[in-house]
Amino acid sequence: MVRQIPTELTDKFGGATSYIRAPADGLWRSGDTTERDDIAVVEVIVGKLAPEFRRSLRERLERELLQEEIVIRAQEIMAL
């Protein structure tokens, strides 16, 4: 499923960059134990991304990938 996300976003927005194969590990403390998770990053640059789409994508990915929380980050950029 994770490998299909860049294709889905490319179909919708015309392009996506994925960092799925990067050796990224996520660590966090949960009580007395340290939890670990694999991290995948997919980047899309668009002129405008509707909040409703971001919310529905996040909720669907949390269900399909069995995650408590998926982070979708949006930031404004300025092309130089």
C-alpha positions in Angstrom: 0.0 0.0 0.0 2.7 2.5 0.9 4.4 2.2 -2.5 1.0 3.0 -4.2 0.8 6.4 -2.5 3.2 8.3 -4.9 1.4 6.9 -7.9 -2.0 8.0 -6.5 -0.7 11.5 -5.8 1.0 11.7 -9.2 -2.3 10.8 -10.9 -4.1 13.5 -8.9 -1.5 16.3 -8.9 0.9 15.5 -11.8 3.9 14.5 -9.7 5.2 13.2 -6.4 8.6 12.5 -4.9 8.9 9.5 -2.5 11.6 8.8 0.2 10.1 5.4 1.0 13.4 3.5 0.5 15.4 5.8 2.8 16.7 4.2 5.9 14.5 6.3 8.2 13.5 5.1 11.7 11.1 6.8 14.0 11.7 6.4 17.8 9.5 7.6 20.6 9.0 6.9 24.3 5.9 5.3 25.5 6.0 4.9 29.2 9.1 2.9 30.1 9.6 1.5 26.6 11.0 2.9 23.3 8.7 2.4 20.3 10.1 2.1 16.8 8.5 2.7 13.4 9.6 2.8 9.8 9.2 6.3 8.2 8.0 7.0 4.7 8.0 10.5 3.2 6.1 11.5 0.1 6.3 15.1 -1.2 3.9 16.8 -3.5 4.2 20.4 -4.7 0.9 22.0 -5.6 -0.6 25.5 -5.9 -3.4 24.8 -3.5 -4.3 21.7 -1.5 -7.9 21.7 -0.1 -8.1 20.9 3.7 -10.9 18.4 3.0 -8.7 16.4 0.7 -5.8 16.4 3.3 -8.2 15.3 6.1 -9.8 12.5 4.0 -6.4 11.3 2.8 -5.0 11.2 6.3 -8.0 9.3 7.7 -7.9 6.8 4.9 -4.2 6.2 5.2 -4.4 5.7 9.0 -7.0 3.0 8.4 -5.3 1.3 5.6 -1.8 1.4 7.1 -3.1 0.6 10.6 -1.5 3.7 12.1 -2.6 5.7 15.1 -1.6 8.9 13.4 -0.4 9.9 9.9 1.1 13.4 9.6 0.4 15.4 6.5 2.4 18.6 6.6 1.6 21.6 4.4 3.9 24.6 4.0 4.0 27.6 1.8 7.0 27.9 -0.5 8.3 30.7 -2.7 9.9 29.8 -6.0 13.1 31.7 -6.6 
